[in-house]
Amino acid sequence: MYSTMDNLISPINFLTGYLDLAKKTVPLSAADFGLTELRKGARGHDVENVLKNTRQVSLNITKYRNELTAVGMNGSISATLDSARESLDADNQRKFELRSNRAAIVQNNLDLLNELYAELQSICRIGKILYKQTNPVKMKDYTFSQLAKLVRRIAKQDDSKTDHQTETQSSPEVSQ
């Protein structure tokens, strides 16, 4: 998307030049034609602004095609703007789809984590009930904070084992 918008700067500059050459026959300035806002949007990588203003510029090119052609403009500028608008529109739609898909994945993961949390709460509640009278020390193992500490401890041990295995595999052995 960014390269498409960056590639619009040159056609915008050419079109501005053609407007200057056709001052007497085209009653619009570059700002009225939509080129100033289009250039600002393209340089700022504002897709919505570029889409809106390429439509306006294309309509003005169609309206004043004869006058602009008389001063040397060919159809490639109009084709460039149209293809850029189509490309940006498709890319913008794809970006929207990716964001929507990401939100759905996050929601799905959140549902799974909520189910896991509910199950852990049930296990903790049952463990506390079982060990409350018989073994108060063991009952502490069934608190959520204690389970979190245990998981962190195990994760650190696994990381250090992986690091240690990597170091022993990568270091050359010395033979006697």
VOMAR-557129 format. One line per 10 residues: number of its first residue (from 1); their letters; for each residue z negated, y, x of N, C-alpha, C, O. Coordinates in pm, whole numbers, plus 50000, padded with zeros to 5 digits. Layout:
N
NUM> a> Z:Y:X:Z:Y:X:Z:Y:X:Z:Y:X  ...
***
This chain:
176
1> mystmdnlis> 50000:49881:50083:50000:50000:50000:50000:50125:50088:50071:50222:50060  49918:50122:50194:49910:50239:50280:50042:50267:50351:50083:50382:50363  50108:50162:50397:50235:50185:50467:50341:50237:50370:50425:50319:50408  50337:50190:50247:50432:50240:50147:50410:50389:50124:50506:50466:50115  50284:50430:50114:50255:50572:50092:50289:50654:50217:50337:50767:50205  50264:50599:50334:50300:50670:50457:50451:50688:50469:50498:50790:50520  50528:50589:50422:50674:50597:50428:50732:50696:50327:50851:50727:50333  50650:50746:50235:50699:50845:50138:50702:50986:50194:50771:51072:50139  50631:51012:50301:50621:51149:50354:50759:51203:50393:50792:51317:50359  50837:51125:50462:50969:51172:50506:51061:51204:50388:51121:51312:50387
11> pinfltgyld> 51077:51117:50288:51160:51154:50172:51107:51277:50097:51185:51356:50044  50976:51292:50093:50919:51411:50027:50960:51536:50104:50996:51637:50043  50955:51530:50236:50995:51645:50318:51144:51676:50300:51182:51793:50290  51228:51572:50297:51371:51594:50274:51395:51658:50138:51475:51751:50125  51327:51608:50037:51344:51661:49902:51298:51806:49894:51358:51887:49823  51192:51838:49967:51146:51978:49973:51254:52066:50035:51279:52178:49989  51319:52016:50139:51428:52090:50201:51545:52110:50106:51602:52219:50101  51580:52008:50031:51689:52021:49933:51653:52120:49825:51739:52194:49777  51526:52123:49785:51483:52222:49685:51497:52364:49740:51538:52455:49669  51462:52382:49867:51476:52515:49929:51622:52557:49933:51655:52674:49912
21> lakktvplsa> 51711:52462:49962:51853:52494:49966:51908:52526:49827:52002:52604:49814  51850:52467:49725:51899:52488:49588:51813:52586:49511:51798:52573:49389  51755:52684:49580:51664:52781:49515:51726:52850:49396:51661:52868:49293  51849:52889:49410:51913:52968:49305:51948:52885:49182:51953:52937:49070  51972:52756:49201:52015:52674:49087:51902:52590:49026:51909:52550:48910  51797:52564:49105:51682:52488:49054:51565:52586:49042:51518:52637:49143  51518:52612:48919:51416:52715:48899:51273:52669:48931:51178:52741:48898  51254:52555:48994:51120:52503:49022:51086:52514:49171:51172:52497:49257  50960:52543:49197:50912:52538:49335:50875:52394:49368:50878:52307:49281  50840:52368:49493:50801:52233:49534:50676:52187:49458:50664:52070:49422
31> adfgltelrk> 50584:52280:49433:50462:52246:49359:50495:52214:49213:50442:52118:49157  50583:52293:49153:50622:52268:49014:50703:52139:49001:50697:52071:48899  50778:52107:49103:50860:51986:49105:50771:51862:49116:50813:51752:49079  50648:51878:49167:50553:51768:49182:50540:51719:49325:50467:51623:49352  50611:51784:49418:50611:51737:49556:50481:51765:49630:50439:51685:49714  50417:51877:49600:50292:51912:49669:50183:51810:49639:50115:51762:49730  50167:51777:49512:50065:51679:49473:50102:51539:49523:50015:51462:49562  50232:51507:49520:50276:51377:49569:50247:51363:49718:50201:51259:49763  50275:51467:49795:50247:51465:49939:50097:51451:49964:50055:51374:50051  50017:51525:49888:49872:51518:49904:49820:51378:49872:49735:51324:49944
41> garghdvenv> 49872:51319:49766:49832:51183:49729:49874:51080:49832:49798:50988:49864  49996:51095:49885:50046:50999:49984:49966:51009:50114:49931:50907:50173  49936:51129:50157:49857:51145:50280:49713:51099:50262:49652:51049:50356  49659:51117:50143:49521:51076:50115:49510:50932:50067:49401:50885:50035  49624:50861:50061:49628:50722:50016:49564:50705:49878:49491:50609:49852  49594:50800:49790:49546:50795:49652:49656:50734:49565:49750:50803:49525  49644:50606:49536:49750:50532:49468:49777:50588:49329:49893:50605:49290  49672:50616:49254:49691:50666:49118:49766:50800:49118:49856:50821:49036  49730:50887:49209:49797:51017:49222:49945:50997:49257:50032:51062:49199  49972:50909:49351:50110:50885:49393:50191:50827:49278:50305:50868:49256
51> lkntrqvsln> 50135:50732:49205:50208:50674:49092:50241:50778:48987:50353:50784:48935  50143:50862:48956:50163:50966:48855:50269:51066:48901:50358:51103:48824  50260:51109:49024:50351:51214:49071:50490:51162:49106:50586:51239:49100  50505:51034:49144:50641:50983:49166:50717:50978:49034:50839:50997:49032  50648:50953:48925:50715:50956:48794:50765:51097:48762:50878:51115:48717  50678:51196:48787:50717:51334:48760:50833:51377:48849:50927:51440:48802  50826:51343:48977:50932:51382:49070:51063:51312:49032:51169:51374:49036  51055:51185:48995:51177:51113:48955:51240:51175:48831:51363:51187:48822  51156:51216:48735:51210:51283:48616:51278:51415:48654:51384:51447:48601  51217:51490:48745:51277:51617:48788:51405:51594:48868:51500:51672:48856
61> itkyrnelta> 51409:51488:48948:51533:51458:49022:51644:51425:48923:51757:51470:48940  51612:51348:48820:51712:51314:48719:51759:51439:48646:51878:51455:48619  51667:51526:48616:51700:51649:48543:51789:51741:48626:51882:51802:48573  51761:51752:48757:51835:51844:48843:51923:51771:48944:51949:51823:49053  51970:51651:48909:52049:51571:49002:52177:51644:49047:52208:51644:49166  52249:51704:48957:52374:51771:48992:52350:51886:49088:52425:51902:49185  52247:51967:49063:52219:52081:49150:52176:52035:49290:52216:52095:49390  52095:51929:49296:52047:51879:49425:52159:51806:49501:52165:51813:49623  52245:51738:49429:52358:51670:49493:52454:51772:49552:52516:51747:49656  52468:51886:49487:52557:51991:49535:52513:52046:49671:52596:52095:49747
71> vgmngsisat> 52384:52039:49702:52336:52090:49832:52318:51978:49935:52265:52001:50043  52363:51855:49901:52366:51748:50001:52275:51630:49977:52277:51535:50056  52195:51631:49873:52105:51518:49850:52185:51397:49802:52273:51408:49717  52152:51281:49859:52216:51159:49811:52116:51080:49726:52001:51121:49711  52159:50969:49671:52075:50891:49580:51967:50809:49649:51886:50746:49582  51967:50807:49782:51869:50722:49851:51726:50772:49833:51633:50692:49831  51707:50902:49820:51571:50955:49801:51515:50909:49667:51400:50867:49658  51597:50917:49564:51553:50873:49432:51525:50723:49433:51426:50678:49374  51611:50646:49499:51590:50500:49507:51464:50468:49587:51390:50376:49552  51439:50544:49693:51318:50523:49774:51193:50549:49692:51098:50471:49698
81> ldsareslda> 51192:50657:49616:51077:50688:49533:51055:50582:49425:50942:50542:49398  51166:50537:49364:51153:50436:49259:51101:50304:49315:51014:50241:49255  51155:50262:49429:51109:50134:49487:50964:50145:49534:50888:50049:49522  50925:50261:49587:50786:50280:49630:50693:50275:49509:50585:50216:49515  50734:50337:49399:50651:50334:49279:50636:50191:49226:50526:50151:49188  50744:50116:49224:50737:49976:49178:50647:49893:49270:50565:49814:49223  50663:49913:49399:50581:49838:49496:50434:49873:49482:50348:49785:49481  50404:50002:49473:50265:50046:49459:50204:49998:49328:50087:49962:49322  50285:49999:49223:50235:49954:49092:50200:49805:49099:50096:49763:49048  50287:49725:49161:50261:49581:49175:50139:49556:49264:50054:49473:49232
91> dnqrkfelrs> 50130:49630:49376:50016:49613:49467:49885:49655:49400:49782:49591:49418  49891:49762:49323:49773:49811:49254:49727:49710:49149:49608:49688:49131  49823:49649:49080:49790:49546:48981:49727:49426:49049:49630:49369:48999  49781:49386:49164:49727:49273:49240:49584:49303:49287:49497:49216:49282  49561:49426:49331:49426:49466:49374:49328:49458:49257:49215:49413:49274  49372:49500:49140:49288:49493:49021:49255:49348:48987:49141:49315:48953  49355:49260:48996:49333:49118:48968:49235:49057:49067:49148:48978:49028  49247:49092:49194:49155:49039:49295:49012:49085:49269:48918:49007:49280  48996:49211:49234:48862:49262:49204:48804:49195:49080:48685:49162:49077  48886:49175:48978:48838:49108:48857:48799:48964:48887:48698:48915:48838
101> nraaivqnnl> 48880:48897:48969:48850:48759:49007:48720:48753:49087:48638:48663:49067  48700:48849:49176:48577:48853:49255:48456:48872:49164:48353:48808:49185  48468:48958:49066:48357:48980:48973:48326:48852:48894:48209:48823:48869  48428:48778:48856:48406:48653:48783:48338:48549:48872:48250:48475:48827  48378:48543:48998:48315:48449:49092:48169:48484:49113:48083:48396:49115  48141:48612:49130:48003:48656:49148:47920:48620:49026:47807:48572:49039  47974:48642:48907:47900:48609:48785:47874:48459:48776:47765:48417:48737  47973:48379:48812:47956:48235:48810:47848:48191:48909:47764:48108:48877  47851:48248:49030:47749:48216:49130:47611:48260:49083:47512:48192:49108  47605:48372:49018:47477:48422:48968:47420:48327:48862:47299:48302:48859
111> dllnelyael> 47506:48275:48777:47461:48178:48677:47406:48052:48744:47303:47999:48703  47477:48005:48847:47431:47885:48919:47297:47910:48988:47208:47825:48984  47283:48025:49049:47156:48057:49116:47042:48074:49015:46929:48036:49045  47070:48128:48900:46967:48140:48796:46922:48002:48748:46803:47980:48724  47017:47909:48735:46981:47772:48696:46895:47707:48804:46795:47641:48773  46932:47725:48930:46854:47670:49041:46714:47728:49043:46616:47657:49064  46704:47858:49021:46573:47923:49021:46486:47868:48907:46367:47844:48926  46545:47849:48791:46468:47794:48678:46418:47653:48709:46305:47618:48675  46503:47574:48775:46461:47438:48811:46349:47441:48916:46254:47363:48908  46360:47531:49014:46254:47544:49114:46123:47589:49050:46016:47541:49088
121> qsicrigkil> 46130:47678:48956:46010:47723:48886:45945:47606:48811:45823:47594:48808  46028:47522:48752:45976:47405:48680:45907:47309:48777:45800:47257:48747  45969:47284:48892:45909:47196:48993:45777:47253:49043:45679:47180:49056  45775:47382:49070:45651:47447:49117:45541:47437:49010:45426:47409:49042  45578:47459:48886:45480:47453:48778:45422:47311:48765:45301:47294:48749  45508:47211:48773:45462:47071:48763:45375:47035:48883:45272:46969:48867  45415:47077:49003:45335:47049:49123:45197:47113:49116:45098:47052:49157  45191:47233:49067:45061:47301:49053:44972:47227:48953:44851:47213:48974  45032:47180:48844:44955:47107:48743:44902:46976:48802:44786:46941:48780  44986:46905:48877:44946:46776:48932:44835:46788:49037:44743:46707:49040
131> ykqtnpvkmk> 44845:46889:49122:44752:46898:49235:44638:46997:49215:44556:47014:49305  44630:47061:49103:44526:47162:49080:44387:47102:49093:44302:47160:49161  44361:46991:49033:44229:46929:49036:44212:46834:49154:44102:46822:49209  44319:46767:49193:44305:46660:49293:44316:46709:49437:44242:46661:49523  44405:46803:49466:44426:46845:49604:44469:46992:49606:44588:47022:49605  44371:47086:49610:44405:47229:49606:44489:47275:49724:44567:47370:49711  44474:47211:49840:44553:47249:49957:44701:47215:49932:44790:47295:49963  44727:47100:49878:44863:47057:49848:44924:47144:49737:45046:47162:49733  44840:47196:49648:44888:47281:49540:44957:47406:49594:45052:47456:49534  44910:47457:49708:44970:47577:49767:45115:47553:49809:45195:47646:49814
141> dytfsqlakl> 45149:47426:49839:45286:47393:49877:45384:47413:49761:45505:47420:49783  45333:47422:49641:45419:47436:49523:45427:47579:49472:45445:47602:49353  45413:47674:49562:45438:47814:49527:45577:47850:49579:45624:47794:49678  45640:47942:49513:45776:47979:49551:45780:48039:49691:45873:48012:49767  45680:48119:49727:45680:48180:49860:45664:48073:49968:45725:48085:50075  45585:47970:49942:45567:47862:50039:45698:47784:50057:45733:47747:50169  45768:47759:49948:45897:47691:49956:45999:47773:50033:46078:47718:50111  45999:47903:50013:46091:47991:50085:46061:47987:50235:46154:47982:50316  45934:47990:50272:45897:47982:50414:45944:47851:50475:45996:47849:50586  45926:47741:50402:45967:47609:50451:46119:47605:50472:46166:47553:50573
151> vrriakqdds> 46194:47659:50379:46340:47660:50390:46382:47744:50511:46472:47705:50585  46319:47858:50530:46353:47943:50645:46322:47871:50776:46401:47877:50870  46207:47802:50781:46167:47730:50902:46269:47621:50934:46309:47606:51050  46311:47547:50835:46408:47439:50855:46542:47497:50897:46609:47441:50984  46582:47607:50837:46710:47670:50873:46708:47717:51018:46808:47703:51088  46596:47773:51065:46585:47817:51204:46592:47698:51299:46656:47707:51403  46529:47588:51263:46534:47469:51348:46676:47416:51356:46721:47377:51464  46747:47414:51246:46885:47367:51247:46973:47456:51333:47059:47407:51406  46951:47588:51325:47028:47682:51407:47000:47661:51555:47092:47662:51636  46873:47642:51590:46840:47624:51731:46894:47490:51782:46934:47481:51898
161> ktdhqtetqs> 46896:47385:51698:46954:47257:51739:47103:47272:51762:47156:47219:51859  47170:47343:51674:47314:47364:51688:47342:47442:51815:47435:47408:51888  47265:47547:51844:47282:47625:51965:47256:47539:52088:47330:47548:52186  47152:47456:52084:47117:47371:52198:47227:47268:52222:47261:47241:52337  47283:47209:52114:47389:47111:52129:47514:47175:52186:47582:47114:52268  47545:47296:52145:47660:47368:52197:47643:47396:52345:47738:47382:52422  47522:47437:52386:47497:47466:52526:47509:47341:52611:47567:47347:52720  47458:47229:52565:47465:47108:52645:47606:47054:52653:47644:46993:52753  47685:47075:52548:47823:47029:52551:47909:47115:52640:48003:47065:52702  47880:47242:52647:47966:47332:52724:47927:47341:52870:48009:47382:52952
171> spevsq> 47802:47302:52906:47761:47310:53046:47807:47186:53120:47795:47074:53069  47860:47205:53241:47907:47090:53319:47789:47007:53368:47684:47061:53404  47808:46876:53369:47702:46788:53418:47715:46772:53568:47825:46768:53624  47601:46764:53631:47600:46748:53776:47577:46602:53805:47480:46544:53757  47663:46541:53881:47645:46401:53916:47587:46391:54056:47614:46474:54142  47509:46288:54077:47446:46272:54208:47516:46169:54290:47476:46143:54404
***
